[in-house]
Amino acid sequence: MKEKDADLVPGFGGLVSRRDFLKFCTLAAASIGLPLSMGAKIAEAVEALKRPPVIWLSGQECTGCTETLLRSTHPTVDKLILDLISLDYHETLSTPSGELAEDAKKKSMEANRGKFILVVEGAIPTKDGGIYCKIGGRTMLEILKATAPLAAAVVAIGSCAAWGGIPSAGPNPTGAVGAQEALGDKFKVINIPGCPPSPYNFLSTVLYLLTFKKPPELDAKGRPRFAYRRLIHEGCERRPHFDAGRFALEFDDDGHRRGWCLYKLGCKGPETYNNCPAILFGDAGARTWPVGTGCPCFGCSEKEVAFTAPIPAQASMRFFTPSGAPYGVDEAGQPRPGGQTLSITPPTSYPPIAPPEGHGASAVTAAVVAGLAGAALGAAGATAIKLGKKEDEGAKGSGTEERKD
């Protein structure tokens, strides 16, 4: 039996059933960390709203964040930009180009003052007046500062836009910074770091903005807590191997092939906040995220880690409070009165995965074996002495001693 038109709602490239639409909105609520009952409210907000305009600016970047958005499947990017939002300006996806594209952006900003969402992709160079990135004859820094005051919200997608990313790596010749630093404290930027980030962290943030007219709960670094509240190390499928002391020591060694922990290859999961192991990438099935495929996490969503710490360097292991700060340290990273920061790293005394063959026992092994052998001999000697005493006592008690005439 066909569903009546009243049971159909416009969306996702055509008419879909009300049930499927509510199912999508319920899943969206769950991904944001909201109760499932909020799915109905999200559905009402999406249905009632005129498609919100989005202005997407591109600075120093590789377009990887746009590419990750193109890989989303629920919704797909065409359904996103045709049904949920109105992508009025995007240097990669816009139909017009050159002056026509710049005119479209200007008209959209004037018509939707205070209503459009500004998305920033890529770092913003500040050295020498920002001349190292220019669009339409204007610097990215100038464009950002002129556009942000007119927007309802500013979202920085990717590590480059969030805090500078690759362009800001030392020696940072262009003075690249993230959107928040470029704009100063006047604006609160929502950061979605990652290289690239999961498209669903971005899509969920946009849905939250549309539904509640405010940003989701953010951490001290401006990141949505629903996506960046837990360490990657906590949800990693290799965590049991870490706890058991099983580590890959070289790429393609036996431990690496068997899926053991990558901590000793420089994995930064223990000091990186992100939900990569929970939502994966590309909707391609299990293990589709860097650590799942055998590549150590390099901490792309942490300013102090990615493109700063050496890739082979082992991550620091710290105990964290529920608020995300290390014990003894407040949210700003300052020591608490009388507090103490604890740290722990795996012991180095675990045996190697593939011990060398044909070279005899090591000094440590020989010492252990000698100790065990000595203990065994000592125990055997003590047992023999005790047995001898018992035999003598038994002989005396039985009266079988030899008599001397």
C-alpha positions as CSV (number, residue, x, y, z in Angstrom):
1,M,0.0,0.0,0.0
2,K,1.4,3.4,-1.0
3,E,2.0,6.0,1.7
4,K,-0.3,9.0,1.4
5,D,1.1,12.4,0.5
6,A,0.4,13.6,4.0
7,D,2.8,11.0,5.3
8,L,5.6,12.2,3.0
9,V,7.9,15.2,3.7
10,P,10.2,17.0,1.3
11,G,13.9,16.2,1.9
12,F,17.0,14.6,0.6
13,G,16.4,15.1,-3.0
14,G,12.7,14.3,-3.1
15,L,9.8,13.0,-1.0
16,V,10.7,10.6,1.8
17,S,8.5,8.9,4.3
18,R,7.9,10.7,7.6
19,R,9.2,7.6,9.4
20,D,12.6,7.7,7.6
21,F,12.9,11.4,8.1
22,L,12.3,11.0,11.9
23,K,14.7,8.1,11.9
24,F,17.4,10.3,10.4
25,C,16.8,13.1,12.9
26,T,16.8,10.6,15.8
27,L,20.2,9.3,14.7
28,A,21.4,12.9,14.4
29,A,20.3,13.6,18.0
30,A,22.2,10.5,19.2
31,S,25.4,11.5,17.4
32,I,25.3,14.9,19.1
33,G,24.9,13.2,22.5
34,L,21.2,14.3,23.0
35,P,18.4,12.0,24.2
36,L,16.7,10.1,21.3
37,S,13.5,12.0,22.1
38,M,15.1,15.2,20.8
39,G,15.0,13.7,17.3
40,A,11.4,15.0,16.9
41,K,12.5,18.5,17.8
42,I,15.3,18.4,15.3
43,A,12.8,17.3,12.6
44,E,10.4,20.1,13.5
45,A,13.3,22.7,13.3
46,V,14.5,21.4,9.9
47,E,11.0,21.3,8.4
48,A,10.1,24.8,9.7
49,L,13.3,26.6,8.7
50,K,14.1,28.1,5.4
51,R,17.4,26.6,4.3
52,P,20.0,28.6,6.2
53,P,22.6,30.2,3.9
54,V,26.3,29.1,4.3
55,I,29.3,31.1,3.2
56,W,32.4,28.9,3.0
57,L,35.8,30.6,2.9
58,S,39.0,28.8,2.0
59,G,42.4,30.0,3.2
60,Q,45.7,28.0,3.3
61,E,44.5,24.5,2.9
62,C,44.6,21.4,0.8
63,T,40.7,21.2,0.3
64,G,40.9,17.9,2.4
65,C,38.1,19.1,4.7
66,T,35.8,19.7,1.7
67,E,36.8,16.3,0.3
68,T,35.8,14.6,3.6
69,L,32.4,16.3,3.4
70,L,32.0,15.0,-0.1
71,R,32.4,11.5,1.4
72,S,29.5,11.7,3.8
73,T,26.5,9.4,3.1
74,H,23.8,10.4,5.6
75,P,23.1,12.9,4.2
76,T,25.2,13.0,1.0
77,V,26.7,16.3,0.1
78,D,24.1,17.0,-2.6
79,K,21.2,16.4,-0.2
80,L,23.0,18.6,2.3
81,I,23.5,21.6,0.1
82,L,20.2,21.2,-1.8
83,D,17.8,20.4,1.0
84,L,19.3,21.2,4.4
85,I,21.4,24.3,3.7
86,S,21.9,26.8,1.0
87,L,25.6,26.8,0.1
88,D,25.8,30.3,-1.4
89,Y,29.6,30.5,-1.7
90,H,32.3,27.8,-1.9
91,E,35.4,28.2,-4.1
92,T,35.4,24.5,-4.9
93,L,31.7,23.7,-5.2
94,S,30.1,26.9,-6.4
95,T,28.8,26.9,-10.0
96,P,29.8,30.5,-10.8
97,S,33.5,31.5,-10.8
98,G,35.5,34.7,-10.8
99,E,33.6,37.9,-10.4
100,L,30.2,36.1,-10.6
101,A,31.1,34.0,-7.5
102,E,32.3,37.1,-5.6
103,D,29.0,38.9,-6.5
104,A,27.0,35.9,-5.3
105,K,28.8,36.0,-2.0
106,K,28.2,39.7,-1.6
107,K,24.5,39.5,-2.4
108,S,24.0,36.6,0.0
109,M,25.8,38.4,2.9
110,E,23.7,41.5,2.4
111,A,20.4,39.6,2.2
112,N,21.1,37.3,5.1
113,R,23.0,39.6,7.5
114,G,23.1,38.0,10.9
115,K,21.5,34.8,9.6
116,F,24.1,32.9,7.6
117,I,26.7,30.4,8.9
118,L,30.3,31.2,8.1
119,V,32.5,28.2,7.6
120,V,36.3,28.7,7.5
121,E,38.6,26.1,5.9
122,G,42.3,26.6,6.1
123,A,44.7,28.7,8.0
124,I,44.9,32.5,7.8
125,P,48.4,34.0,7.2
126,T,49.0,37.2,9.2
127,K,52.6,38.0,8.3
128,D,53.3,41.0,6.0
129,G,49.6,42.0,6.2
130,G,48.4,38.5,5.1
131,I,49.6,38.8,1.5
132,Y,50.4,35.1,1.3
133,C,46.8,34.1,0.6
134,K,44.6,36.4,-1.5
135,I,41.2,35.8,-3.1
136,G,39.7,38.3,-5.6
137,G,42.4,40.8,-4.9
138,R,41.8,40.8,-1.1
139,T,43.8,39.0,1.6
140,M,42.1,36.1,3.4
141,L,42.7,38.0,6.7
142,E,40.8,41.0,5.4
143,I,37.9,38.9,4.0
144,L,37.5,37.0,7.3
145,K,37.5,40.1,9.4
146,A,34.9,41.7,7.1
147,T,32.6,38.6,6.9
148,A,32.6,37.3,10.5
149,P,30.8,40.2,12.1
150,L,27.8,39.7,9.7
151,A,27.5,35.9,10.4
152,A,25.2,34.2,12.9
153,A,28.0,31.7,13.8
154,V,31.5,31.0,12.7
155,V,32.7,27.4,12.3
156,A,36.3,26.5,11.7
157,I,36.5,23.1,10.0
158,G,39.8,21.2,10.1
159,S,43.0,21.7,12.1
160,C,44.3,24.5,9.8
161,A,41.3,26.7,10.4
162,A,41.0,25.7,14.1
163,W,44.6,26.5,15.1
164,G,46.9,26.8,12.1
165,G,47.6,23.2,11.3
166,I,50.3,22.3,8.7
167,P,50.8,25.9,7.5
168,S,51.6,27.0,11.1
169,A,54.3,24.3,11.6
170,G,57.7,25.7,12.4
171,P,59.2,27.9,11.2
172,N,55.8,29.2,10.1
173,P,57.1,31.6,7.4
174,T,53.6,33.1,6.7
175,G,52.5,33.6,10.3
176,A,49.6,31.2,9.8
177,V,47.0,31.1,12.6
178,G,43.6,29.7,13.1
179,A,40.3,31.6,12.7
180,Q,39.9,32.2,16.4
181,E,43.4,33.8,16.8
182,A,42.9,35.9,13.6
183,L,39.5,37.2,14.8
184,G,40.5,37.7,18.5
185,D,38.3,37.4,21.5
186,K,35.4,39.4,20.0
187,F,34.0,36.2,18.3
188,K,33.5,32.7,19.6
189,V,34.6,30.3,16.9
190,I,33.3,26.7,16.9
191,N,36.4,24.6,16.2
192,I,36.0,21.2,14.4
193,P,39.7,20.1,14.3
194,G,41.1,17.1,12.4
195,C,43.2,16.5,9.4
196,P,40.6,16.0,8.0
197,P,37.9,15.9,10.6
198,S,35.0,13.5,10.4
199,P,32.2,15.1,8.3
200,Y,29.6,14.0,10.9
201,N,31.2,16.2,13.6
202,F,30.6,19.1,11.2
203,L,27.1,18.1,10.1
204,S,26.0,17.4,13.7
205,T,27.2,20.8,14.8
206,V,25.3,22.5,11.9
207,L,22.1,20.6,12.9
208,Y,22.5,21.7,16.5
209,L,22.9,25.3,15.4
210,L,19.8,25.1,13.2
211,T,17.7,23.4,16.0
212,F,18.7,25.3,19.1
213,K,19.9,28.6,17.7
214,K,23.1,28.3,19.7
215,P,26.4,26.3,19.6
216,P,26.6,22.9,21.3
217,E,28.5,22.7,24.6
218,L,32.2,23.5,23.9
219,D,35.4,22.6,25.7
220,A,38.1,25.1,26.6
221,K,39.5,24.9,23.0
222,G,36.1,25.7,21.4
223,R,35.5,22.1,20.3
224,P,32.0,20.5,20.6
225,R,32.2,18.2,23.7
226,F,30.0,15.6,22.0
227,A,32.9,14.8,19.6
228,Y,36.0,15.8,21.6
229,R,35.3,14.9,25.2
230,R,37.2,11.6,25.3
231,L,40.7,10.5,24.5
232,I,41.2,8.3,21.4
233,H,43.1,5.9,23.7
234,E,40.0,5.1,25.6
235,G,38.0,3.8,22.7
236,C,40.8,2.3,20.6
237,E,40.3,-1.3,19.5
238,R,44.0,-1.9,20.2
239,R,43.7,-0.8,23.9
240,P,43.6,-4.4,25.3
241,H,47.0,-5.0,23.7
242,F,48.3,-1.9,25.4
243,D,47.0,-3.1,28.8
244,A,48.6,-6.5,28.2
245,G,51.9,-5.1,27.1
246,R,51.8,-6.2,23.5
247,F,53.3,-3.5,21.2
248,A,54.3,-3.3,17.6
249,L,58.0,-2.2,17.6
250,E,58.4,-1.8,13.8
251,F,56.1,-1.3,10.9
252,D,55.2,-4.7,9.4
253,D,56.7,-6.7,12.2
254,D,54.8,-9.6,13.7
255,G,53.1,-7.4,16.3
256,H,52.0,-4.8,13.7
257,R,50.6,-7.6,11.5
258,R,48.6,-9.0,14.4
259,G,47.0,-5.7,15.4
260,W,49.0,-5.0,18.5
261,C,49.2,-1.5,20.1
262,L,51.0,1.2,18.2
263,Y,52.1,3.3,21.2
264,K,55.8,2.5,20.7
265,L,55.6,3.6,17.1
266,G,54.6,7.1,18.2
267,C,50.8,6.8,18.4
268,K,49.4,10.0,20.0
269,G,46.0,8.5,20.9
270,P,46.8,8.8,24.7
271,E,46.9,12.6,24.5
272,T,44.4,13.3,21.7
273,Y,40.7,14.1,22.1
274,N,38.5,12.9,19.2
275,N,35.8,10.3,18.4
276,C,37.6,8.7,15.5
277,P,37.4,5.1,16.8
278,A,33.7,5.5,17.5
279,I,32.4,6.9,14.2
280,L,35.2,5.9,11.8
281,F,35.6,7.4,8.4
282,G,34.1,7.0,4.9
283,D,31.3,4.6,6.0
284,A,33.4,1.8,4.7
285,G,33.1,-0.6,7.6
286,A,35.1,-1.7,10.6
287,R,38.6,-0.4,11.3
288,T,38.3,2.4,8.8
289,W,40.3,5.0,10.7
290,P,44.1,5.6,10.9
291,V,44.9,3.4,13.9
292,G,42.5,0.7,12.6
293,T,44.4,0.5,9.4
294,G,47.8,0.3,11.1
295,C,48.9,3.9,11.1
296,P,49.7,5.5,14.5
297,C,47.5,8.5,15.4
298,F,49.6,11.8,15.1
299,G,47.3,13.9,17.2
300,C,45.8,16.1,14.4
301,S,43.1,17.6,16.7
302,E,45.6,18.8,19.3
303,K,47.5,22.0,18.7
304,E,50.4,21.0,21.0
305,V,50.8,17.6,19.3
306,A,50.3,17.5,15.6
307,F,52.9,19.1,13.4
308,T,54.8,20.0,16.6
309,A,55.8,16.8,18.4
310,P,58.0,14.4,16.4
311,I,56.0,11.6,14.8
312,P,58.1,8.8,16.3
313,A,58.0,10.4,19.8
314,Q,56.0,8.4,22.4
315,A,52.9,10.1,23.8
316,S,52.7,11.1,27.4
317,M,50.3,9.1,29.5
318,R,48.3,11.2,31.9
319,F,45.4,10.6,34.3
320,F,42.6,13.0,33.4
321,T,39.7,14.4,35.4
322,P,36.1,14.0,34.0
323,S,36.3,17.7,32.9
324,G,39.2,16.8,30.6
325,A,42.0,18.4,32.7
326,P,44.9,16.5,34.1
327,Y,44.7,15.9,37.9
328,G,46.3,18.9,39.6
329,V,45.6,21.2,36.6
330,D,42.6,23.4,35.9
331,E,40.8,23.9,32.6
332,A,43.3,26.6,31.6
333,G,46.2,24.3,32.2
334,Q,47.3,26.0,35.4
335,P,48.4,24.0,38.5
336,R,45.7,23.8,41.1
337,P,46.7,24.7,44.7
338,G,48.3,21.7,46.3
339,G,47.6,19.7,43.1
340,Q,49.8,17.1,41.5
341,T,49.9,16.0,37.9
342,L,50.2,12.2,37.5
343,S,51.8,10.4,34.6
344,I,52.3,6.8,33.7
345,T,54.0,5.1,30.7
346,P,54.2,1.4,29.8
347,P,57.1,-0.4,31.4
348,T,60.1,-1.1,29.2
349,S,60.7,-4.5,30.7
350,Y,58.3,-6.4,28.5
351,P,60.0,-9.1,26.3
352,P,60.5,-8.3,22.7
353,I,58.0,-9.6,20.1
354,A,60.6,-11.4,18.1
355,P,63.6,-12.3,20.3
356,P,66.8,-12.9,18.3
357,E,67.7,-16.5,17.6
358,G,71.0,-18.4,17.6
359,H,72.9,-16.0,19.9
360,G,72.6,-17.9,23.1
361,A,70.9,-16.7,26.3
362,S,71.2,-13.0,27.2
363,A,72.9,-12.1,30.5
364,V,69.5,-11.3,32.1
365,T,68.0,-14.6,30.9
366,A,71.1,-16.5,32.2
367,A,70.8,-14.8,35.6
368,V,67.2,-15.6,35.9
369,V,67.7,-19.3,34.9
370,A,70.7,-19.5,37.3
371,G,68.6,-18.1,40.1
372,L,65.7,-20.5,39.4
373,A,68.2,-23.4,39.3
374,G,69.8,-22.4,42.6
375,A,66.4,-22.1,44.2
376,A,65.4,-25.5,42.9
377,L,68.7,-27.1,44.2
378,G,68.3,-25.4,47.6
379,A,64.7,-26.6,47.9
380,A,65.7,-30.1,46.9
381,G,68.6,-30.1,49.5
382,A,66.3,-28.9,52.3
383,T,63.7,-31.5,51.4
384,A,66.3,-34.3,51.5
385,I,67.6,-33.2,54.9
386,K,64.0,-33.2,56.3
387,L,63.3,-36.6,54.8
388,G,66.5,-38.0,56.4
389,K,65.6,-36.7,59.8
390,K,62.1,-38.2,59.6
391,E,63.6,-41.6,58.6
392,D,66.0,-41.6,61.6
393,E,63.2,-40.7,64.0
394,G,61.0,-43.5,62.6
395,A,63.7,-46.1,63.0
396,K,64.3,-45.2,66.7
397,G,60.6,-45.3,67.5
398,S,60.1,-48.8,66.0
399,G,62.8,-50.5,68.1
400,T,64.6,-51.9,65.1
401,E,68.0,-50.5,66.1
402,E,70.8,-53.1,65.9
403,R,71.8,-54.5,69.3
404,K,75.3,-54.9,70.3
405,D,76.1,-58.0,72.4
